[in-house]
Amino acid sequence: MDTEHEVDLLIEEIRRLGSTGADGKIRVKFGVLFADDKCANLFEALVGTLRAAKRKKKISFAGELLLQGVHDDVDIVLETD
């Protein structure tokens, strides 16, 4: 699995599904990303891809691990343009 490619795809999906916040950064709720059909087909392990993107400082979100249902309202913020 090419992690860099997966992270790039994730960034594209965040741009597609997200909206620009007051700070000018694009953000999307975890629940929206998780429930999207295209994302479900693209990412075999969405949570793993999110963690990899966070480690690379491409995105940010509260906490270390996001779980469906529990963290649906957590913002995932795109940190790069």
MOPAC internal coordinates of N, CA, C and O (Angstrom, degrees):
PM7 1SCF
backbone

  N    0.0000 0     0.00 0     0.00 0    0    0    0
  C    1.4521 1     0.00 0     0.00 0    1    0    0
  C    1.5257 1   108.95 1     0.00 0    2    1    0
  O    1.2310 1   120.55 1   -47.90 1    3    2    1
  N    1.3144 1   116.55 1   132.10 1    3    2    1
  C    1.4583 1   122.83 1   179.44 1    5    3    2
  C    1.5306 1   108.87 1   -91.74 1    6    5    3
  O    1.2310 1   120.74 1   -79.57 1    7    6    5
  N    1.3091 1   116.19 1   100.43 1    7    6    5
  C    1.4635 1   121.55 1  -175.47 1    9    7    6
  C    1.5177 1   111.99 1   -61.05 1   10    9    7
  O    1.2310 1   120.39 1   138.19 1   11   10    9
  N    1.3177 1   116.85 1   -41.81 1   11   10    9
  C    1.4716 1   120.26 1  -178.78 1   13   11   10
  C    1.5351 1   110.70 1   -60.83 1   14   13   11
  O    1.2310 1   120.73 1   137.84 1   15   14   13
  N    1.3217 1   116.21 1   -42.16 1   15   14   13
  C    1.4639 1   120.91 1   178.32 1   17   15   14
  C    1.5331 1   110.64 1   -64.03 1   18   17   15
  O    1.2310 1   120.41 1   136.61 1   19   18   17
  N    1.3367 1   116.82 1   -43.39 1   19   18   17
  C    1.4715 1   121.27 1   178.52 1   21   19   18
  C    1.5251 1   110.50 1   -60.64 1   22   21   19
  O    1.2310 1   120.14 1   137.66 1   23   22   21
  N    1.3308 1   117.34 1   -42.34 1   23   22   21
  C    1.4655 1   121.52 1   179.69 1   25   23   22
  C    1.5245 1   110.02 1   -64.50 1   26   25   23
  O    1.2310 1   120.41 1   138.72 1   27   26   25
  N    1.3271 1   116.83 1   -41.28 1   27   26   25
  C    1.4705 1   120.29 1   177.42 1   29   27   26
  C    1.5262 1   111.47 1   -61.47 1   30   29   27
  O    1.2310 1   120.33 1   137.88 1   31   30   29
  N    1.3263 1   116.97 1   -42.12 1   31   30   29
  C    1.4668 1   121.10 1   176.87 1   33   31   30
  C    1.5227 1   110.77 1   -63.06 1   34   33   31
  O    1.2310 1   120.53 1   139.24 1   35   34   33
  N    1.3211 1   116.59 1   -40.76 1   35   34   33
  C    1.4583 1   121.28 1   178.66 1   37   35   34
  C    1.5300 1   110.75 1   -60.80 1   38   37   35
  O    1.2310 1   120.44 1   136.32 1   39   38   37
  N    1.3104 1   116.76 1   -43.68 1   39   38   37
  C    1.4653 1   121.18 1   179.22 1   41   39   38
  C    1.5276 1   110.62 1   -61.18 1   42   41   39
  O    1.2310 1   120.14 1   138.10 1   43   42   41
  N    1.3243 1   117.34 1   -41.90 1   43   42   41
  C    1.4702 1   121.10 1   176.80 1   45   43   42
  C    1.5300 1   110.90 1   -60.07 1   46   45   43
  O    1.2310 1   120.51 1   137.70 1   47   46   45
  N    1.3269 1   116.63 1   -42.30 1   47   46   45
  C    1.4617 1   120.48 1  -178.94 1   49   47   46
  C    1.5220 1   111.60 1   -69.45 1   50   49   47
  O    1.2310 1   119.84 1   143.52 1   51   50   49
  N    1.3147 1   117.91 1   -36.48 1   51   50   49
  C    1.4694 1   120.70 1   176.42 1   53   51   50
  C    1.5230 1   109.40 1   -63.82 1   54   53   51
  O    1.2310 1   120.20 1   139.15 1   55   54   53
  N    1.3286 1   117.23 1   -40.85 1   55   54   53
  C    1.4668 1   120.48 1   176.83 1   57   55   54
  C    1.5260 1   111.31 1   -63.38 1   58   57   55
  O    1.2310 1   120.59 1   139.91 1   59   58   57
  N    1.3379 1   116.49 1   -40.09 1   59   58   57
  C    1.4691 1   121.01 1  -178.18 1   61   59   58
  C    1.5264 1   111.49 1   -67.70 1   62   61   59
  O    1.2310 1   120.32 1   136.96 1   63   62   61
  N    1.3015 1   116.98 1   -43.04 1   63   62   61
  C    1.4649 1   121.31 1  -173.16 1   65   63   62
  C    1.5335 1   113.89 1   -93.53 1   66   65   63
  O    1.2310 1   120.47 1   159.96 1   67   66   65
  N    1.3195 1   116.71 1   -20.04 1   67   66   65
  C    1.4544 1   120.30 1  -172.74 1   69   67   66
  C    1.5170 1   114.11 1   -87.56 1   70   69   67
  O    1.2310 1   122.14 1    -1.60 1   71   70   69
  N    1.3159 1   113.51 1   178.40 1   71   70   69
  C    1.4591 1   121.13 1   175.82 1   73   71   70
  C    1.5216 1   108.45 1  -137.47 1   74   73   71
  O    1.2310 1   121.18 1   -21.23 1   75   74   73
  N    1.3119 1   115.35 1   158.77 1   75   74   73
  C    1.4542 1   121.00 1  -177.19 1   77   75   74
  C    1.5236 1   109.51 1   -82.46 1   78   77   75
  O    1.2310 1   121.15 1   -51.72 1   79   78   77
  N    1.3317 1   115.40 1   128.28 1   79   78   77
  C    1.4553 1   121.12 1   179.43 1   81   79   78
  C    1.5173 1   111.14 1   -86.33 1   82   81   79
  O    1.2310 1   120.77 1     0.85 1   83   82   81
  N    1.3176 1   116.12 1  -179.15 1   83   82   81
  C    1.4699 1   122.55 1  -179.34 1   85   83   82
  C    1.5299 1   111.57 1   -61.19 1   86   85   83
  O    1.2310 1   120.60 1   153.33 1   87   86   85
  N    1.3341 1   116.47 1   -26.67 1   87   86   85
  C    1.4652 1   120.56 1   179.71 1   89   87   86
  C    1.5269 1   113.00 1   -84.05 1   90   89   87
  O    1.2310 1   120.53 1  -179.91 1   91   90   89
  N    1.3349 1   116.59 1     0.09 1   91   90   89
  C    1.4616 1   120.70 1   179.15 1   93   91   90
  C    1.5201 1   114.19 1    86.01 1   94   93   91
  O    1.2310 1   120.13 1   179.63 1   95   94   93
  N    1.3334 1   117.35 1    -0.37 1   95   94   93
  C    1.4659 1   121.16 1  -179.59 1   97   95   94
  C    1.5271 1   109.92 1   -96.31 1   98   97   95
  O    1.2310 1   121.36 1   -33.55 1   99   98   97
  N    1.3199 1   114.99 1   146.45 1   99   98   97
  C    1.4641 1   120.97 1   178.32 1  101   99   98
  C    1.5218 1   108.62 1   -80.96 1  102  101   99
  O    1.2310 1   121.31 1   -45.47 1  103  102  101
  N    1.3348 1   115.10 1   134.53 1  103  102  101
  C    1.4619 1   120.40 1  -179.63 1  105  103  102
  C    1.5203 1   109.85 1  -139.74 1  106  105  103
  O    1.2310 1   121.78 1   -27.02 1  107  106  105
  N    1.3120 1   114.19 1   152.98 1  107  106  105
  C    1.4602 1   121.33 1   177.99 1  109  107  106
  C    1.5228 1   107.75 1  -144.68 1  110  109  107
  O    1.2310 1   120.52 1   -34.14 1  111  110  109
  N    1.3106 1   116.60 1   145.86 1  111  110  109
  C    1.4674 1   121.26 1   176.48 1  113  111  110
  C    1.5295 1   109.01 1   -73.73 1  114  113  111
  O    1.2310 1   120.71 1   -36.95 1  115  114  113
  N    1.3232 1   116.24 1   143.05 1  115  114  113
  C    1.4581 1   121.16 1   178.65 1  117  115  114
  C    1.5301 1   111.17 1   -57.09 1  118  117  115
  O    1.2310 1   120.32 1   139.49 1  119  118  117
  N    1.3169 1   116.99 1   -40.51 1  119  118  117
  C    1.4645 1   120.81 1  -179.34 1  121  119  118
  C    1.5193 1   112.96 1   -61.69 1  122  121  119
  O    1.2310 1   120.66 1   143.05 1  123  122  121
  N    1.3308 1   116.35 1   -36.95 1  123  122  121
  C    1.4700 1   121.02 1   178.15 1  125  123  122
  C    1.5210 1   109.76 1   -66.19 1  126  125  123
  O    1.2310 1   120.86 1   134.29 1  127  126  125
  N    1.3165 1   115.97 1   -45.71 1  127  126  125
  C    1.4649 1   121.18 1   179.97 1  129  127  126
  C    1.5274 1   110.55 1   -63.90 1  130  129  127
  O    1.2310 1   120.70 1   135.88 1  131  130  129
  N    1.3171 1   116.28 1   -44.12 1  131  130  129
  C    1.4554 1   121.41 1  -177.34 1  133  131  130
  C    1.5261 1   112.12 1   -66.58 1  134  133  131
  O    1.2310 1   120.28 1   143.03 1  135  134  133
  N    1.3278 1   117.08 1   -36.97 1  135  134  133
  C    1.4672 1   121.51 1  -175.82 1  137  135  134
  C    1.5303 1   113.75 1   -83.33 1  138  137  135
  O    1.2310 1   120.02 1   167.79 1  139  138  137
  N    1.3350 1   117.57 1   -12.21 1  139  138  137
  C    1.4591 1   120.93 1  -177.23 1  141  139  138
  C    1.5358 1   110.86 1   -68.97 1  142  141  139
  O    1.2310 1   120.43 1   -49.76 1  143  142  141
  N    1.3285 1   116.77 1   130.24 1  143  142  141
  C    1.4701 1   121.42 1  -178.45 1  145  143  142
  C    1.5206 1   112.68 1   -61.86 1  146  145  143
  O    1.2310 1   120.44 1   137.73 1  147  146  145
  N    1.3244 1   116.76 1   -42.27 1  147  146  145
  C    1.4637 1   119.69 1  -178.95 1  149  147  146
  C    1.5271 1   110.67 1   -62.75 1  150  149  147
  O    1.2310 1   120.47 1   136.74 1  151  150  149
  N    1.3209 1   116.71 1   -43.26 1  151  150  149
  C    1.4700 1   120.64 1   178.16 1  153  151  150
  C    1.5278 1   111.04 1   -64.02 1  154  153  151
  O    1.2310 1   120.80 1   140.14 1  155  154  153
  N    1.3144 1   116.07 1   -39.86 1  155  154  153
  C    1.4676 1   119.82 1   179.21 1  157  155  154
  C    1.5262 1   110.86 1   -60.31 1  158  157  155
  O    1.2310 1   120.41 1   143.31 1  159  158  157
  N    1.3346 1   116.83 1   -36.69 1  159  158  157
  C    1.4633 1   120.91 1   179.53 1  161  159  158
  C    1.5287 1   112.41 1   -79.76 1  162  161  159
  O    1.2310 1   120.07 1   149.70 1  163  162  161
  N    1.3252 1   117.46 1   -30.30 1  163  162  161
  C    1.4676 1   121.52 1  -177.77 1  165  163  162
  C    1.5157 1   113.14 1   -76.61 1  166  165  163
  O    1.2310 1   120.70 1   137.27 1  167  166  165
  N    1.3185 1   116.27 1   -42.73 1  167  166  165
  C    1.4589 1   120.58 1  -170.17 1  169  167  166
  C    1.5173 1   111.62 1  -109.66 1  170  169  167
  O    1.2310 1   121.81 1   -62.31 1  171  170  169
  N    1.3122 1   114.15 1   117.69 1  171  170  169
  C    1.4528 1   119.86 1   176.89 1  173  171  170
  C    1.5276 1   110.31 1   -69.95 1  174  173  171
  O    1.2310 1   120.99 1   143.59 1  175  174  173
  N    1.3251 1   115.70 1   -36.41 1  175  174  173
  C    1.4627 1   121.68 1  -179.56 1  177  175  174
  C    1.5271 1   108.79 1  -134.63 1  178  177  175
  O    1.2310 1   120.91 1   -99.60 1  179  178  177
  N    1.3260 1   115.87 1    80.40 1  179  178  177
  C    1.4683 1   121.02 1  -176.74 1  181  179  178
  C    1.5229 1   111.86 1   -56.99 1  182  181  179
  O    1.2310 1   120.28 1   134.91 1  183  182  181
  N    1.3220 1   117.07 1   -45.09 1  183  182  181
  C    1.4625 1   120.53 1  -177.60 1  185  183  182
  C    1.5287 1   110.58 1   -62.53 1  186  185  183
  O    1.2310 1   120.02 1   140.72 1  187  186  185
  N    1.3095 1   117.57 1   -39.28 1  187  186  185
  C    1.4690 1   121.33 1   177.42 1  189  187  186
  C    1.5161 1   111.52 1   -65.27 1  190  189  187
  O    1.2310 1   120.24 1   140.23 1  191  190  189
  N    1.3205 1   117.14 1   -39.77 1  191  190  189
  C    1.4690 1   121.24 1   177.92 1  193  191  190
  C    1.5218 1   110.21 1   -66.59 1  194  193  191
  O    1.2310 1   120.28 1   140.74 1  195  194  193
  N    1.3309 1   117.07 1   -39.26 1  195  194  193
  C    1.4687 1   120.56 1   176.67 1  197  195  194
  C    1.5267 1   110.88 1   -61.80 1  198  197  195
  O    1.2310 1   120.28 1   136.40 1  199  198  197
  N    1.3138 1   117.07 1   -43.60 1  199  198  197
  C    1.4733 1   120.42 1   179.65 1  201  199  198
  C    1.5270 1   110.90 1   -64.45 1  202  201  199
  O    1.2310 1   120.15 1   139.72 1  203  202  201
  N    1.3380 1   117.32 1   -40.28 1  203  202  201
  C    1.4651 1   120.53 1   178.35 1  205  203  202
  C    1.5235 1   110.77 1   -63.82 1  206  205  203
  O    1.2310 1   120.37 1   137.62 1  207  206  205
  N    1.3355 1   116.90 1   -42.38 1  207  206  205
  C    1.4664 1   121.05 1   179.13 1  209  207  206
  C    1.5249 1   110.90 1   -65.66 1  210  209  207
  O    1.2310 1   120.44 1   144.48 1  211  210  209
  N    1.3184 1   116.77 1   -35.52 1  211  210  209
  C    1.4739 1   120.58 1   178.21 1  213  211  210
  C    1.5268 1   110.33 1   -67.90 1  214  213  211
  O    1.2310 1   120.34 1   138.22 1  215  214  213
  N    1.3281 1   116.96 1   -41.78 1  215  214  213
  C    1.4721 1   120.83 1   178.02 1  217  215  214
  C    1.5236 1   111.33 1   -61.46 1  218  217  215
  O    1.2310 1   120.79 1   146.44 1  219  218  217
  N    1.3326 1   116.09 1   -33.56 1  219  218  217
  C    1.4742 1   120.85 1   179.65 1  221  219  218
  C    1.5257 1   111.83 1   -84.62 1  222  221  219
  O    1.2310 1   120.26 1  -177.37 1  223  222  221
  N    1.3489 1   117.10 1     2.63 1  223  222  221
  C    1.4686 1   123.54 1   178.21 1  225  223  222
  C    1.5266 1   112.78 1    64.77 1  226  225  223
  O    1.2310 1   120.39 1  -153.87 1  227  226  225
  N    1.3356 1   116.86 1    26.13 1  227  226  225
  C    1.4649 1   121.69 1   177.90 1  229  227  226
  C    1.5319 1   110.74 1   -85.10 1  230  229  227
  O    1.2310 1   120.89 1   149.87 1  231  230  229
  N    1.3373 1   115.89 1   -30.13 1  231  230  229
  C    1.4578 1   121.99 1   178.15 1  233  231  230
  C    1.5263 1   108.63 1  -135.43 1  234  233  231
  O    1.2310 1   121.45 1   -12.15 1  235  234  233
  N    1.3269 1   114.82 1   167.85 1  235  234  233
  C    1.4679 1   119.30 1   172.05 1  237  235  234
  C    1.5195 1   108.82 1  -140.32 1  238  237  235
  O    1.2310 1   121.07 1   -28.60 1  239  238  237
  N    1.3144 1   115.56 1   151.40 1  239  238  237
  C    1.4600 1   122.84 1   173.22 1  241  239  238
  C    1.5185 1   107.64 1  -160.18 1  242  241  239
  O    1.2310 1   121.27 1   -22.15 1  243  242  241
  N    1.3229 1   115.17 1   157.85 1  243  242  241
  C    1.4613 1   120.89 1  -179.16 1  245  243  242
  C    1.5223 1   110.08 1   -71.46 1  246  245  243
  O    1.2310 1   120.70 1   -42.24 1  247  246  245
  N    1.3119 1   116.27 1   137.76 1  247  246  245
  C    1.4567 1   121.41 1   177.40 1  249  247  246
  C    1.5155 1   112.66 1    86.45 1  250  249  247
  O    1.2310 1   121.69 1     3.41 1  251  250  249
  N    1.3190 1   114.37 1  -176.59 1  251  250  249
  C    1.4653 1   121.24 1  -178.74 1  253  251  250
  C    1.5228 1   112.76 1  -103.64 1  254  253  251
  O    1.2310 1   121.11 1   145.84 1  255  254  253
  N    1.3323 1   115.47 1   -34.16 1  255  254  253
  C    1.4615 1   120.75 1  -173.02 1  257  255  254
  C    1.5229 1   109.20 1  -134.43 1  258  257  255
  O    1.2310 1   120.58 1   -44.76 1  259  258  257
  N    1.3185 1   116.49 1   135.24 1  259  258  257
  C    1.4605 1   121.23 1   178.35 1  261  259  258
  C    1.5265 1   109.27 1  -108.90 1  262  261  259
  O    1.2310 1   121.07 1   -46.18 1  263  262  261
  N    1.3286 1   115.56 1   133.82 1  263  262  261
  C    1.4543 1   121.71 1  -179.81 1  265  263  262
  C    1.5224 1   109.87 1  -120.90 1  266  265  263
  O    1.2310 1   120.92 1   -41.30 1  267  266  265
  N    1.3274 1   115.84 1   138.70 1  267  266  265
  C    1.4619 1   120.99 1   179.53 1  269  267  266
  C    1.5183 1   109.91 1   -58.82 1  270  269  267
  O    1.2310 1   121.26 1   -40.87 1  271  270  269
  N    1.3235 1   115.19 1   139.13 1  271  270  269
  C    1.4569 1   120.96 1  -179.88 1  273  271  270
  C    1.5151 1   111.79 1    88.98 1  274  273  271
  O    1.2310 1   120.63 1   118.93 1  275  274  273
  N    1.3122 1   116.40 1   -61.07 1  275  274  273
  C    1.4621 1   121.76 1  -177.88 1  277  275  274
  C    1.5247 1   111.67 1   -66.64 1  278  277  275
  O    1.2310 1   120.24 1   139.32 1  279  278  277
  N    1.3211 1   117.15 1   -40.68 1  279  278  277
  C    1.4651 1   122.03 1  -173.47 1  281  279  278
  C    1.5311 1   113.67 1  -113.88 1  282  281  279
  O    1.2310 1   119.86 1  -156.14 1  283  282  281
  N    1.3212 1   117.87 1    23.86 1  283  282  281
  C    1.4681 1   121.06 1  -177.23 1  285  283  282
  C    1.5226 1   113.28 1   -59.79 1  286  285  283
  O    1.2310 1   119.72 1   150.92 1  287  286  285
  N    1.3325 1   118.15 1   -29.08 1  287  286  285
  C    1.4635 1   121.44 1  -177.68 1  289  287  286
  C    1.5312 1   113.90 1   -92.90 1  290  289  287
  O    1.2310 1   119.81 1  -173.78 1  291  290  289
  N    1.3200 1   117.96 1     6.22 1  291  290  289
  C    1.4640 1   121.34 1   179.61 1  293  291  290
  C    1.5265 1   109.26 1   -77.23 1  294  293  291
  O    1.2310 1   121.13 1   -48.91 1  295  294  293
  N    1.3401 1   115.43 1   131.09 1  295  294  293
  C    1.4746 1   120.74 1   177.26 1  297  295  294
  C    1.5206 1   110.85 1   -77.32 1  298  297  295
  O    1.2310 1   121.37 1   -45.39 1  299  298  297
  N    1.3181 1   114.99 1   134.61 1  299  298  297
  C    1.4600 1   122.12 1   169.49 1  301  299  298
  C    1.5208 1   104.80 1  -106.56 1  302  301  299
  O    1.2310 1   120.79 1   -60.03 1  303  302  301
  N    1.3149 1   116.10 1   119.97 1  303  302  301
  C    1.4739 1   121.87 1  -172.60 1  305  303  302
  C    1.5178 1   109.64 1  -109.14 1  306  305  303
  O    1.2310 1   120.86 1   -51.89 1  307  306  305
  N    1.3153 1   115.97 1   128.11 1  307  306  305
  C    1.4583 1   122.31 1   177.08 1  309  307  306
  C    1.5134 1   108.50 1   -77.42 1  310  309  307
  O    1.2310 1   119.86 1   -59.79 1  311  310  309
  N    1.3269 1   117.87 1   120.21 1  311  310  309
  C    1.4599 1   122.41 1  -176.02 1  313  311  310
  C    1.5250 1   113.09 1   -96.63 1  314  313  311
  O    1.2310 1   120.23 1   170.11 1  315  314  313
  N    1.3231 1   117.16 1    -9.89 1  315  314  313
  C    1.4608 1   121.00 1  -179.99 1  317  315  314
  C    1.5216 1   110.13 1  -119.02 1  318  317  315
  O    1.2310 1   120.55 1   -21.51 1  319  318  317
  N    1.3116 1   116.55 1   158.49 1  319  318  317
  C    1.4764 1   120.87 1   178.49 1  321  319  318
  C    1.4918 1   112.32 1   -94.04 1  322  321  319
  O    1.2310 1   120.10 1   180.00 1  323  322  321

